[in-house]
Amino acid sequence: MSLLIFTAISVDQLLMIHLHLRYNTLVTNKRTTFFLAALLLFSGVFTALNFFNQVVYVILIMMINCTCFITTFISYAKIYRTVIRHQHEIHDQAMAVATSGNSSSNNNNTVLELARFKKRAFNTLCIYIIFLSSYIPYLCTVVLLRLQRERAVLIFGVKNFAVTIIFFNSLVNPLMICWKMRDIRNAMKRLVNCFVCKKTGLK
């Protein structure tokens, strides 16, 4: 579920920078809620497969993971190229404005908006890299358990350690997201304040 959400976030940011004004009309709250519910249902059904056929489960999980990794890599690579291109275009426009002696507020707004998007995308990428670093050891041990059955006891011990890292990442990840992403941090503050007000009876 976490990997699918991170992949969806990377695609969402790619759509945000490519669709511009059309983004808000296509990516609505209702569609986002439906999509997240579909991801949750898919993750639940997929996880249940582990109890019926572990071989098929491992094969499918490796295929899905590889697809998510490739999709995320391509998305962030395209985001990087697009941001660099926009920076060059803004620089050329700024030079033209400076040469003509006029000031452009639209150009300043574009620079500010691009800077905010770069920071948001960079923060998400950092969290994703930390997420991957905690999940890759587990994926490697799952594959080794299937390939090296004679050393299954040793690998199983390493797998338990890898699972501990995943659980620790699950604890730290929400804290990092709230720390790095101002929008989510502010939304969490409003949610907590609303909950406290309801509990205390204040308005």
C-alpha positions as CSV (number, residue, x, y, z in Angstrom):
1,M,0.0,0.0,0.0
2,S,2.8,2.4,0.9
3,L,4.7,1.7,-2.2
4,L,1.6,2.1,-4.4
5,I,0.9,5.5,-2.7
6,F,4.4,6.7,-3.2
7,T,4.2,5.7,-6.9
8,A,0.8,7.5,-7.2
9,I,2.4,10.6,-5.6
10,S,5.2,10.7,-8.2
11,V,2.7,10.3,-11.0
12,D,0.5,13.0,-9.4
13,Q,3.4,15.5,-9.3
14,L,4.2,14.7,-12.9
15,L,0.6,15.5,-13.9
16,M,0.7,18.7,-11.8
17,I,3.7,20.1,-13.7
18,H,2.4,19.0,-17.1
19,L,-1.3,19.8,-16.9
20,H,-1.0,23.2,-15.2
21,L,-4.5,24.7,-15.1
22,R,-6.2,21.5,-16.2
23,Y,-4.8,19.6,-13.2
24,N,-7.5,20.9,-10.7
25,T,-10.3,19.9,-13.1
26,L,-9.0,16.4,-13.7
27,V,-7.6,15.5,-10.2
28,T,-10.5,16.2,-7.9
29,N,-11.0,15.2,-4.2
30,K,-13.7,12.7,-5.2
31,R,-11.5,11.0,-7.8
32,T,-8.6,10.9,-5.4
33,T,-10.7,9.4,-2.6
34,F,-12.0,6.7,-5.0
35,F,-8.5,6.0,-6.2
36,L,-7.1,5.6,-2.7
37,A,-10.0,3.3,-1.7
38,A,-9.3,1.2,-4.8
39,L,-5.6,1.0,-3.8
40,L,-6.6,-0.1,-0.3
41,L,-8.9,-2.8,-1.6
42,F,-6.3,-4.0,-4.1
43,S,-3.6,-4.2,-1.4
44,G,-5.9,-6.1,0.9
45,V,-6.9,-8.7,-1.7
46,F,-3.3,-9.0,-2.9
47,T,-2.0,-9.5,0.7
48,A,-4.6,-12.3,1.2
49,L,-3.0,-14.2,-1.7
50,N,0.0,-14.8,0.5
51,F,-2.1,-17.2,2.6
52,F,-3.2,-19.3,-0.4
53,N,-0.2,-19.4,-2.7
54,Q,3.1,-18.0,-1.5
55,V,5.0,-18.7,-4.8
56,V,2.5,-16.7,-6.9
57,Y,2.4,-14.0,-4.2
58,V,6.2,-13.6,-4.3
59,I,6.3,-13.5,-8.1
60,L,3.5,-10.9,-8.3
61,I,4.9,-8.8,-5.6
62,M,8.3,-8.6,-7.4
63,M,6.5,-7.7,-10.6
64,I,4.5,-5.0,-8.9
65,N,7.5,-3.6,-7.0
66,C,9.6,-3.5,-10.2
67,T,6.7,-1.7,-12.0
68,C,6.4,0.8,-9.1
69,F,10.2,1.5,-9.0
70,I,10.4,2.0,-12.8
71,T,7.3,4.2,-12.8
72,T,8.6,6.4,-10.0
73,F,12.0,6.7,-11.5
74,I,10.6,7.7,-14.9
75,S,8.2,10.2,-13.2
76,Y,10.9,12.0,-11.2
77,A,13.3,12.0,-14.2
78,K,10.6,13.7,-16.3
79,I,9.9,16.1,-13.4
80,Y,13.6,17.0,-13.2
81,R,13.9,17.6,-16.9
82,T,10.7,19.7,-17.0
83,V,11.8,21.8,-14.0
84,I,15.2,22.4,-15.6
85,R,13.5,23.4,-18.9
86,H,11.2,25.8,-17.1
87,Q,14.1,27.3,-15.3
88,H,15.9,28.0,-18.6
89,E,12.7,29.5,-20.0
90,I,12.2,31.8,-17.0
91,H,15.8,32.8,-17.1
92,D,15.5,33.8,-20.8
93,Q,12.3,35.7,-20.1
94,A,13.9,37.5,-17.1
95,M,16.9,38.5,-19.3
96,A,14.5,39.8,-22.0
97,V,12.6,41.8,-19.4
98,A,15.8,43.2,-17.9
99,T,17.0,44.2,-21.3
100,S,13.8,46.0,-22.1
101,G,13.8,47.7,-18.7
102,N,10.4,46.5,-17.7
103,S,9.4,44.4,-14.6
104,S,7.1,41.5,-14.8
105,S,5.0,40.4,-11.8
106,N,3.9,37.3,-13.7
107,N,7.5,36.2,-14.1
108,N,8.1,36.6,-10.4
109,N,5.0,34.6,-9.5
110,T,6.1,31.8,-11.9
111,V,9.5,31.7,-10.3
112,L,8.0,31.5,-6.8
113,E,5.6,28.8,-7.9
114,L,8.3,26.8,-9.5
115,A,10.5,27.1,-6.4
116,R,7.7,25.8,-4.2
117,F,7.0,22.9,-6.5
118,K,10.8,22.0,-6.6
119,K,10.9,22.0,-2.8
120,R,7.8,19.8,-2.5
121,A,9.0,17.3,-5.1
122,F,12.5,17.2,-3.6
123,N,11.0,16.5,-0.1
124,T,8.8,13.8,-1.5
125,L,11.8,12.2,-3.3
126,C,13.9,12.2,-0.1
127,I,11.1,10.5,1.9
128,Y,10.7,8.0,-1.0
129,I,14.5,7.2,-1.0
130,I,14.4,6.6,2.8
131,F,11.3,4.4,2.2
132,L,13.1,2.4,-0.4
133,S,16.2,1.9,1.7
134,S,14.1,0.3,4.4
135,Y,12.2,-2.0,2.0
136,I,14.9,-3.2,-0.4
137,P,16.6,-5.5,2.3
138,Y,13.3,-7.2,2.9
139,L,12.6,-7.7,-0.9
140,C,16.1,-9.1,-1.3
141,T,15.6,-11.6,1.6
142,V,12.3,-12.7,0.2
143,V,14.0,-13.6,-3.2
144,L,16.9,-15.3,-1.4
145,L,14.6,-17.5,0.6
146,R,13.2,-18.8,-2.6
147,L,16.6,-19.3,-4.3
148,Q,18.8,-20.5,-1.3
149,R,16.6,-23.0,0.6
150,E,19.7,-24.7,2.2
151,R,20.5,-21.4,4.0
152,A,16.9,-20.7,4.9
153,V,17.5,-20.4,8.6
154,L,20.2,-17.7,8.3
155,I,18.2,-15.8,5.6
156,F,15.0,-16.0,7.7
157,G,16.9,-14.4,10.6
158,V,18.0,-11.6,8.3
159,K,14.4,-11.3,7.0
160,N,13.1,-10.7,10.6
161,F,15.7,-7.9,11.0
162,A,14.5,-6.4,7.7
163,V,10.9,-6.5,8.8
164,T,11.9,-4.6,11.9
165,I,13.4,-1.9,9.8
166,I,10.2,-1.7,7.8
167,F,8.1,-1.3,11.0
168,F,10.5,1.4,12.2
169,N,10.2,3.2,8.9
170,S,6.4,3.0,9.2
171,L,6.8,4.8,12.6
172,V,9.1,7.5,11.3
173,N,7.6,8.1,7.9
174,P,4.5,10.0,9.1
175,L,6.7,12.2,11.3
176,M,9.0,12.9,8.4
177,I,6.0,13.7,6.1
178,C,4.6,16.2,8.6
179,W,8.0,17.7,9.1
180,K,8.9,18.1,5.5
181,M,5.6,19.0,3.9
182,R,4.0,22.2,5.2
183,D,0.6,21.6,3.6
184,I,0.2,18.2,5.3
185,R,1.6,19.6,8.6
186,N,-0.9,22.5,8.6
187,A,-3.8,20.0,7.7
188,M,-2.8,17.8,10.7
189,K,-2.7,20.9,13.0
190,R,-6.2,21.8,11.8
191,L,-7.4,18.2,12.3
192,V,-5.9,18.1,15.9
193,N,-7.4,21.5,16.8
194,C,-10.8,20.4,15.5
195,F,-10.6,17.2,17.5
196,V,-9.6,19.0,20.7
197,C,-12.4,21.6,20.3
198,K,-15.0,18.8,19.9
199,K,-13.6,17.0,23.0
200,T,-13.6,20.2,25.1
201,G,-16.8,21.5,23.8
202,L,-15.2,24.7,22.5
203,K,-16.1,26.3,19.1
